[in-house]
Amino acid sequence: MLLLDVDGVVNPYDGACPPGYAEHDLFPGEEPVRINPDHGRWIAELLGRYDVVWATGWNDEANHRLAPLLGIAPLPVLAMPAGPFRPADKLPRIAAFAHGRPAAWVDDRHVPEARGWAAARPWPTLLIPVDPARGLLRRHVDALLDWAPAGRGTIPL
């Protein structure tokens, strides 16, 4: 399975809007959401190899607001706590959901506990850290496509 965060991954937020992204006013009065149309194609490509699941504080809003902009069908949602919440609060939900299965997790805020969890799992686990100023890059997607669930760790990208 592939656990996919939104803010910092699909929606970069730290700094100026990166090239290739368009800003969308999805939440009036809040910061615009930055979307790169390539992400929809990349997610569709990943769906050929993974069960892709939203693992984000956006919860169902990821399907309602983002999936149409990305041109993808709604994805399963791993419900997260009501926001705001600490990044570490994701880990118990992800650990329970991924139990018994190989898992890749793409996020901009893997806390030390997440790295420890990934290293200790008996099932292949991959953490893909993303720079929140740049968002998901093709090299992250390529790493996911190349990863055979035989190892675990964090790819330094």
C-alpha positions as CSV (number, residue, x, y, z in Angstrom):
1,M,0.0,0.0,0.0
2,L,1.0,3.6,-0.5
3,L,0.1,6.2,2.2
4,L,0.0,9.6,0.6
5,D,0.0,12.9,2.5
6,V,-1.3,16.2,1.0
7,D,0.1,19.3,2.6
8,G,3.8,19.5,1.7
9,V,3.5,16.6,-0.7
10,V,0.7,17.3,-3.2
11,N,0.3,20.9,-2.0
12,P,3.7,22.5,-1.3
13,Y,3.4,25.3,1.2
14,D,6.8,26.5,2.3
15,G,7.9,29.4,0.2
16,A,6.9,30.7,-3.2
17,C,4.7,28.7,-5.5
18,P,7.0,26.2,-7.3
19,P,7.1,26.0,-11.1
20,G,4.5,23.8,-12.6
21,Y,1.9,24.4,-9.9
22,A,-1.3,26.5,-10.2
23,E,-2.8,28.1,-7.1
24,H,-6.5,27.4,-6.4
25,D,-8.6,29.2,-3.9
26,L,-10.3,26.1,-2.4
27,F,-10.7,27.6,1.1
28,P,-11.7,31.2,0.9
29,G,-9.8,33.3,3.4
30,E,-7.0,30.8,3.7
31,E,-3.8,30.2,1.7
32,P,-4.3,29.0,-1.8
33,V,-3.8,25.3,-2.5
34,R,-1.0,24.6,-5.0
35,I,-1.7,21.8,-7.5
36,N,0.6,20.3,-10.2
37,P,-1.4,18.5,-12.9
38,D,1.5,16.0,-13.3
39,H,0.6,14.7,-9.8
40,G,-2.6,13.3,-11.1
41,R,-0.8,11.4,-13.8
42,W,1.8,10.2,-11.4
43,I,-0.8,9.0,-8.9
44,A,-2.6,7.1,-11.7
45,E,0.8,5.5,-12.5
46,L,1.3,4.5,-8.9
47,L,-2.2,3.0,-8.8
48,G,-0.9,0.4,-11.2
49,R,1.5,-0.8,-8.5
50,Y,0.0,0.2,-5.2
51,D,-3.2,0.5,-3.3
52,V,-3.0,4.3,-2.8
53,V,-4.6,5.7,0.3
54,W,-4.9,9.4,1.4
55,A,-3.1,9.7,4.8
56,T,-3.8,13.4,5.5
57,G,-5.6,15.7,7.8
58,W,-7.6,16.7,4.7
59,N,-9.4,13.4,5.2
60,D,-12.4,13.2,2.8
61,E,-11.7,16.7,1.5
62,A,-8.8,15.2,-0.4
63,N,-11.3,13.4,-2.6
64,H,-13.9,16.2,-2.7
65,R,-11.5,19.1,-3.5
66,L,-8.2,17.6,-4.8
67,A,-9.1,14.5,-6.8
68,P,-11.1,16.4,-9.4
69,L,-8.3,18.9,-9.8
70,L,-5.8,16.1,-10.2
71,G,-8.1,14.2,-12.6
72,I,-8.1,11.1,-10.5
73,A,-10.9,8.9,-9.1
74,P,-11.5,9.2,-5.3
75,L,-9.0,7.2,-3.2
76,P,-9.6,5.4,0.1
77,V,-9.0,7.7,3.1
78,L,-7.3,6.7,6.3
79,A,-9.1,9.1,8.7
80,M,-6.8,11.3,10.7
81,P,-7.6,13.2,13.9
82,A,-9.5,16.5,13.7
83,G,-7.0,19.2,13.1
84,P,-4.8,20.7,14.1
85,F,-2.8,17.7,15.2
86,R,0.8,16.9,15.8
87,P,2.6,14.9,13.0
88,A,3.2,12.1,15.5
89,D,-0.5,11.7,15.8
90,K,-0.6,10.1,12.4
91,L,1.6,7.2,13.3
92,P,-0.8,5.0,15.5
93,R,-3.4,5.2,12.7
94,I,-0.9,4.4,10.0
95,A,0.7,1.6,12.0
96,A,-2.7,-0.1,12.6
97,F,-3.8,0.4,9.0
98,A,-0.6,-1.0,7.5
99,H,-0.3,-3.9,9.9
100,G,0.5,-7.1,8.1
101,R,1.3,-5.4,4.7
102,P,4.2,-3.9,3.0
103,A,3.8,-0.1,3.0
104,A,5.3,3.0,1.5
105,W,4.5,6.3,3.2
106,V,5.1,9.7,1.5
107,D,5.0,12.7,3.8
108,D,6.9,15.9,4.5
109,R,7.0,15.4,8.3
110,H,8.1,11.9,9.2
111,V,8.8,12.2,12.9
112,P,11.6,10.1,14.5
113,E,9.0,7.7,15.9
114,A,7.9,7.0,12.3
115,R,11.4,6.2,11.2
116,G,11.8,3.8,14.2
117,W,8.4,2.2,13.4
118,A,9.5,1.7,9.8
119,A,12.8,0.2,10.8
120,A,11.2,-2.2,13.3
121,R,8.4,-3.5,11.1
122,P,8.6,-7.1,10.0
123,W,7.0,-6.1,6.7
124,P,8.8,-4.2,4.0
125,T,8.4,-0.5,4.7
126,L,9.6,2.6,2.8
127,L,9.4,6.2,3.9
128,I,9.7,8.8,1.2
129,P,10.4,12.2,2.7
130,V,9.3,15.2,0.7
131,D,10.5,18.8,0.9
132,P,7.4,20.9,1.7
133,A,8.7,23.8,-0.4
134,R,9.0,21.6,-3.5
135,G,6.3,18.9,-3.1
136,L,6.2,15.6,-4.8
137,L,8.9,15.2,-7.5
138,R,9.2,12.7,-10.3
139,R,12.2,11.2,-8.5
140,H,10.0,10.3,-5.6
141,V,7.5,8.5,-7.9
142,D,10.4,6.7,-9.7
143,A,11.7,5.6,-6.3
144,L,8.3,4.2,-5.4
145,L,7.9,2.5,-8.7
146,D,11.4,0.9,-8.4
147,W,11.0,-0.2,-4.8
148,A,10.4,-3.8,-4.5
149,P,8.8,-4.7,-1.1
150,A,11.9,-6.5,0.0
151,G,13.7,-3.9,2.1
152,R,12.8,-1.1,4.4
153,G,14.2,2.3,5.4
154,T,14.2,5.8,4.2
155,I,15.4,6.9,0.8
156,P,17.3,10.2,1.2
157,L,15.9,12.4,-1.6
